[in-house]
Amino acid sequence: MVSHNIIYREDEALEILKEISIHMFQNKDGSINQQVLGMYVNDLDGDRVLQREGKLLICRTIEEAQTL
């Protein structure tokens, strides 16, 4: 499988699984509903969330290949 939705952050390569508007997870006071976001990330099999330009990027860490 070839994916072009890869970003690099510090020493990690991350596959972007989904990009969604931040307002979808905001409470009335503007804070992020961490519990709902966490369930959403878990459903997508993600392990990282990044914020960029009013969007949340749901990502999965790309593991480095292990040599035998």
PyMOL commands that set and color helices and strands:
alter all, ss='L'
color gray80, all
select helices_A, chain A and resi 22-25+34-43
alter helices_A, ss='H'
color red, helices_A
select strands_A, chain A and resi 6-9+12-21+48-52+55-61
alter strands_A, ss='S'
color yellow, strands_A
deselect
rebuild
show_as cartoon
